[in-house]
Amino acid sequence: MKFLRSVVDEMKQVTWPSKKQLRKDTLVVIETSIIFAVLFFVMDTVIQTTFGWILK
């Protein structure tokens, strides 16, 4: 029970983000994920093409 009381006490100290901040942070995560996905796709395509030319 001591553990559960500690958890409740800690949760009372948590500062939750506002809806506006949460929306902003979520969009940053989505945008970053899309950028990295495109970057990895381009890098993979370049590497595959390069190895295709080398091994041809």
Backbone as XML, in Angstrom:
<?xml version="1.0"?>
<chain id="A" units="angstrom">
  <residue number="1" name="MET">
    <atom name="N" x="0.829" y="-1.205" z="0.000"/>
    <atom name="CA" x="0.000" y="0.000" z="0.000"/>
    <atom name="C" x="0.866" y="1.259" z="0.000"/>
  </residue>
  <residue number="2" name="LYS">
    <atom name="N" x="2.040" y="1.161" z="0.621"/>
    <atom name="CA" x="2.928" y="2.314" z="0.660"/>
    <atom name="C" x="3.319" y="2.736" z="-0.763"/>
  </residue>
  <residue number="3" name="PHE">
    <atom name="N" x="3.565" y="1.730" z="-1.608"/>
    <atom name="CA" x="3.926" y="2.014" z="-2.994"/>
    <atom name="C" x="2.815" y="2.777" z="-3.700"/>
  </residue>
  <residue number="4" name="LEU">
    <atom name="N" x="1.569" y="2.325" z="-3.536"/>
    <atom name="CA" x="0.442" y="2.974" z="-4.205"/>
    <atom name="C" x="0.258" y="4.403" z="-3.708"/>
  </residue>
  <residue number="5" name="ARG">
    <atom name="N" x="0.451" y="4.639" z="-2.424"/>
    <atom name="CA" x="0.367" y="6.005" z="-1.891"/>
    <atom name="C" x="1.467" y="6.878" z="-2.490"/>
  </residue>
  <residue number="6" name="SER">
    <atom name="N" x="2.631" y="6.304" z="-2.643"/>
    <atom name="CA" x="3.738" y="7.052" z="-3.253"/>
    <atom name="C" x="3.433" y="7.411" z="-4.699"/>
  </residue>
  <residue number="7" name="VAL">
    <atom name="N" x="2.826" y="6.474" z="-5.410"/>
    <atom name="CA" x="2.463" y="6.727" z="-6.802"/>
    <atom name="C" x="1.443" y="7.858" z="-6.876"/>
  </residue>
  <residue number="8" name="VAL">
    <atom name="N" x="0.437" y="7.827" z="-6.023"/>
    <atom name="CA" x="-0.586" y="8.872" z="-6.011"/>
    <atom name="C" x="0.039" y="10.227" z="-5.681"/>
  </residue>
  <residue number="9" name="ASP">
    <atom name="N" x="0.937" y="10.263" z="-4.709"/>
    <atom name="CA" x="1.616" y="11.511" z="-4.353"/>
    <atom name="C" x="2.443" y="12.050" z="-5.507"/>
  </residue>
  <residue number="10" name="GLU">
    <atom name="N" x="3.140" y="11.175" z="-6.201"/>
    <atom name="CA" x="3.950" y="11.602" z="-7.340"/>
    <atom name="C" x="3.070" y="12.119" z="-8.483"/>
  </residue>
  <residue number="11" name="MET">
    <atom name="N" x="1.958" y="11.445" z="-8.734"/>
    <atom name="CA" x="1.064" y="11.868" z="-9.814"/>
    <atom name="C" x="0.452" y="13.242" z="-9.546"/>
  </residue>
  <residue number="12" name="LYS">
    <atom name="N" x="0.306" y="13.604" z="-8.279"/>
    <atom name="CA" x="-0.205" y="14.926" z="-7.935"/>
    <atom name="C" x="0.806" y="16.020" z="-8.274"/>
  </residue>
  <residue number="13" name="GLN">
    <atom name="N" x="2.073" y="15.648" z="-8.337"/>
    <atom name="CA" x="3.125" y="16.620" z="-8.622"/>
    <atom name="C" x="3.392" y="16.788" z="-10.122"/>
  </residue>
  <residue number="14" name="VAL">
    <atom name="N" x="2.807" y="15.922" z="-10.923"/>
    <atom name="CA" x="3.033" y="15.969" z="-12.366"/>
    <atom name="C" x="2.378" y="17.212" z="-12.955"/>
  </residue>
  <residue number="15" name="THR">
    <atom name="N" x="3.120" y="17.880" z="-13.833"/>
    <atom name="CA" x="2.576" y="19.025" z="-14.561"/>
    <atom name="C" x="2.202" y="18.541" z="-15.959"/>
  </residue>
  <residue number="16" name="TRP">
    <atom name="N" x="0.915" y="18.543" z="-16.251"/>
    <atom name="CA" x="0.448" y="18.053" z="-17.542"/>
    <atom name="C" x="0.452" y="19.188" z="-18.551"/>
  </residue>
  <residue number="17" name="PRO">
    <atom name="N" x="0.770" y="18.909" z="-19.817"/>
    <atom name="CA" x="0.782" y="19.963" z="-20.832"/>
    <atom name="C" x="-0.638" y="20.409" z="-21.186"/>
  </residue>
  <residue number="18" name="SER">
    <atom name="N" x="-0.728" y="21.635" z="-21.654"/>
    <atom name="CA" x="-2.029" y="22.137" z="-22.111"/>
    <atom name="C" x="-2.365" y="21.476" z="-23.447"/>
  </residue>
  <residue number="19" name="LYS">
    <atom name="N" x="-3.621" y="21.616" z="-23.872"/>
    <atom name="CA" x="-4.033" y="21.031" z="-25.147"/>
    <atom name="C" x="-3.235" y="21.634" z="-26.298"/>
  </residue>
  <residue number="20" name="LYS">
    <atom name="N" x="-2.988" y="22.925" z="-26.218"/>
    <atom name="CA" x="-2.241" y="23.609" z="-27.273"/>
    <atom name="C" x="-0.809" y="23.072" z="-27.352"/>
  </residue>
  <residue number="21" name="GLN">
    <atom name="N" x="-0.158" y="22.922" z="-26.210"/>
    <atom name="CA" x="1.214" y="22.415" z="-26.189"/>
    <atom name="C" x="1.259" y="20.961" z="-26.630"/>
  </residue>
  <residue number="22" name="LEU">
    <atom name="N" x="0.295" y="20.169" z="-26.213"/>
    <atom name="CA" x="0.234" y="18.764" z="-26.601"/>
    <atom name="C" x="0.074" y="18.634" z="-28.115"/>
  </residue>
  <residue number="23" name="ARG">
    <atom name="N" x="-0.804" y="19.435" z="-28.698"/>
    <atom name="CA" x="-1.022" y="19.423" z="-30.146"/>
    <atom name="C" x="0.271" y="19.805" z="-30.878"/>
  </residue>
  <residue number="24" name="LYS">
    <atom name="N" x="0.935" y="20.851" z="-30.383"/>
    <atom name="CA" x="2.178" y="21.317" z="-30.997"/>
    <atom name="C" x="3.253" y="20.229" z="-30.936"/>
  </residue>
  <residue number="25" name="ASP">
    <atom name="N" x="3.434" y="19.612" z="-29.776"/>
    <atom name="CA" x="4.438" y="18.568" z="-29.612"/>
    <atom name="C" x="4.127" y="17.352" z="-30.481"/>
  </residue>
  <residue number="26" name="THR">
    <atom name="N" x="2.853" y="17.003" z="-30.590"/>
    <atom name="CA" x="2.447" y="15.869" z="-31.413"/>
    <atom name="C" x="2.766" y="16.131" z="-32.874"/>
  </residue>
  <residue number="27" name="LEU">
    <atom name="N" x="2.494" y="17.344" z="-33.350"/>
    <atom name="CA" x="2.803" y="17.689" z="-34.737"/>
    <atom name="C" x="4.304" y="17.648" z="-35.000"/>
  </residue>
  <residue number="28" name="VAL">
    <atom name="N" x="5.100" y="18.083" z="-34.031"/>
    <atom name="CA" x="6.560" y="18.026" z="-34.192"/>
    <atom name="C" x="7.012" y="16.575" z="-34.329"/>
  </residue>
  <residue number="29" name="VAL">
    <atom name="N" x="6.463" y="15.689" z="-33.528"/>
    <atom name="CA" x="6.829" y="14.269" z="-33.607"/>
    <atom name="C" x="6.424" y="13.686" z="-34.954"/>
  </residue>
  <residue number="30" name="ILE">
    <atom name="N" x="5.223" y="13.994" z="-35.421"/>
    <atom name="CA" x="4.753" y="13.468" z="-36.709"/>
    <atom name="C" x="5.611" y="14.005" z="-37.848"/>
  </residue>
  <residue number="31" name="GLU">
    <atom name="N" x="5.890" y="15.310" z="-37.840"/>
    <atom name="CA" x="6.716" y="15.913" z="-38.891"/>
    <atom name="C" x="8.115" y="15.309" z="-38.905"/>
  </residue>
  <residue number="32" name="THR">
    <atom name="N" x="8.706" y="15.136" z="-37.733"/>
    <atom name="CA" x="10.041" y="14.560" z="-37.642"/>
    <atom name="C" x="10.044" y="13.128" z="-38.154"/>
  </residue>
  <residue number="33" name="SER">
    <atom name="N" x="9.023" y="12.362" z="-37.822"/>
    <atom name="CA" x="8.925" y="10.979" z="-38.288"/>
    <atom name="C" x="8.831" y="10.925" z="-39.810"/>
  </residue>
  <residue number="34" name="ILE">
    <atom name="N" x="8.039" y="11.812" z="-40.388"/>
    <atom name="CA" x="7.897" y="11.846" z="-41.852"/>
    <atom name="C" x="9.219" y="12.232" z="-42.503"/>
  </residue>
  <residue number="35" name="ILE">
    <atom name="N" x="9.900" y="13.227" z="-41.950"/>
    <atom name="CA" x="11.187" y="13.657" z="-42.503"/>
    <atom name="C" x="12.192" y="12.518" z="-42.478"/>
  </residue>
  <residue number="36" name="PHE">
    <atom name="N" x="12.281" y="11.809" z="-41.358"/>
    <atom name="CA" x="13.217" y="10.696" z="-41.257"/>
    <atom name="C" x="12.827" y="9.554" z="-42.201"/>
  </residue>
  <residue number="37" name="ALA">
    <atom name="N" x="11.538" y="9.285" z="-42.353"/>
    <atom name="CA" x="11.096" y="8.225" z="-43.262"/>
    <atom name="C" x="11.504" y="8.554" z="-44.694"/>
  </residue>
  <residue number="38" name="VAL">
    <atom name="N" x="11.311" y="9.798" z="-45.107"/>
    <atom name="CA" x="11.693" y="10.209" z="-46.462"/>
    <atom name="C" x="13.211" y="10.143" z="-46.616"/>
  </residue>
  <residue number="39" name="LEU">
    <atom name="N" x="13.930" y="10.610" z="-45.609"/>
    <atom name="CA" x="15.388" y="10.583" z="-45.653"/>
    <atom name="C" x="15.907" y="9.147" z="-45.778"/>
  </residue>
  <residue number="40" name="PHE">
    <atom name="N" x="15.377" y="8.227" z="-44.981"/>
    <atom name="CA" x="15.803" y="6.831" z="-45.061"/>
    <atom name="C" x="15.438" y="6.215" z="-46.407"/>
  </residue>
  <residue number="41" name="PHE">
    <atom name="N" x="14.279" y="6.567" z="-46.952"/>
    <atom name="CA" x="13.873" y="6.055" z="-48.261"/>
    <atom name="C" x="14.853" y="6.519" z="-49.337"/>
  </residue>
  <residue number="42" name="VAL">
    <atom name="N" x="15.192" y="7.798" z="-49.321"/>
    <atom name="CA" x="16.127" y="8.340" z="-50.312"/>
    <atom name="C" x="17.498" y="7.688" z="-50.161"/>
  </residue>
  <residue number="43" name="MET">
    <atom name="N" x="17.980" y="7.588" z="-48.932"/>
    <atom name="CA" x="19.290" y="6.968" z="-48.710"/>
    <atom name="C" x="19.288" y="5.508" z="-49.158"/>
  </residue>
  <residue number="44" name="ASP">
    <atom name="N" x="18.230" y="4.772" z="-48.862"/>
    <atom name="CA" x="18.133" y="3.370" z="-49.251"/>
    <atom name="C" x="18.112" y="3.233" z="-50.772"/>
  </residue>
  <residue number="45" name="THR">
    <atom name="N" x="17.373" y="4.095" z="-51.433"/>
    <atom name="CA" x="17.292" y="4.060" z="-52.885"/>
    <atom name="C" x="18.653" y="4.358" z="-53.515"/>
  </residue>
  <residue number="46" name="VAL">
    <atom name="N" x="19.347" y="5.356" z="-52.985"/>
    <atom name="CA" x="20.672" y="5.700" z="-53.505"/>
    <atom name="C" x="21.645" y="4.542" z="-53.296"/>
  </residue>
  <residue number="47" name="ILE">
    <atom name="N" x="21.634" y="3.945" z="-52.117"/>
    <atom name="CA" x="22.542" y="2.831" z="-51.831"/>
    <atom name="C" x="22.224" y="1.633" z="-52.729"/>
  </residue>
  <residue number="48" name="GLN">
    <atom name="N" x="20.950" y="1.322" z="-52.901"/>
    <atom name="CA" x="20.579" y="0.197" z="-53.769"/>
    <atom name="C" x="21.011" y="0.456" z="-55.199"/>
  </residue>
  <residue number="49" name="THR">
    <atom name="N" x="20.795" y="1.651" z="-55.694"/>
    <atom name="CA" x="21.182" y="1.994" z="-57.057"/>
    <atom name="C" x="22.696" y="1.920" z="-57.223"/>
  </residue>
  <residue number="50" name="THR">
    <atom name="N" x="23.416" y="2.449" z="-56.249"/>
    <atom name="CA" x="24.875" y="2.425" z="-56.304"/>
    <atom name="C" x="25.400" y="0.994" z="-56.318"/>
  </residue>
  <residue number="51" name="PHE">
    <atom name="N" x="24.896" y="0.150" z="-55.429"/>
    <atom name="CA" x="25.335" y="-1.243" z="-55.413"/>
    <atom name="C" x="24.914" y="-1.971" z="-56.683"/>
  </residue>
  <residue number="52" name="GLY">
    <atom name="N" x="23.761" y="-1.609" z="-57.238"/>
    <atom name="CA" x="23.326" y="-2.211" z="-58.516"/>
    <atom name="C" x="24.301" y="-1.891" z="-59.625"/>
  </residue>
  <residue number="53" name="TRP">
    <atom name="N" x="24.781" y="-0.653" z="-59.676"/>
    <atom name="CA" x="25.758" y="-0.278" z="-60.710"/>
    <atom name="C" x="27.100" y="-0.975" z="-60.478"/>
  </residue>
  <residue number="54" name="ILE">
    <atom name="N" x="27.514" y="-1.065" z="-59.216"/>
    <atom name="CA" x="28.812" y="-1.671" z="-58.900"/>
    <atom name="C" x="28.801" y="-3.161" z="-59.244"/>
  </residue>
  <residue number="55" name="LEU">
    <atom name="N" x="27.738" y="-3.856" z="-58.895"/>
    <atom name="CA" x="27.677" y="-5.307" z="-59.074"/>
    <atom name="C" x="27.258" y="-5.725" z="-60.484"/>
  </residue>
  <residue number="56" name="LYS">
    <atom name="N" x="26.929" y="-4.791" z="-61.321"/>
    <atom name="CA" x="26.451" y="-5.094" z="-62.668"/>
    <atom name="C" x="27.551" y="-5.589" z="-63.556"/>
  </residue>
</chain>
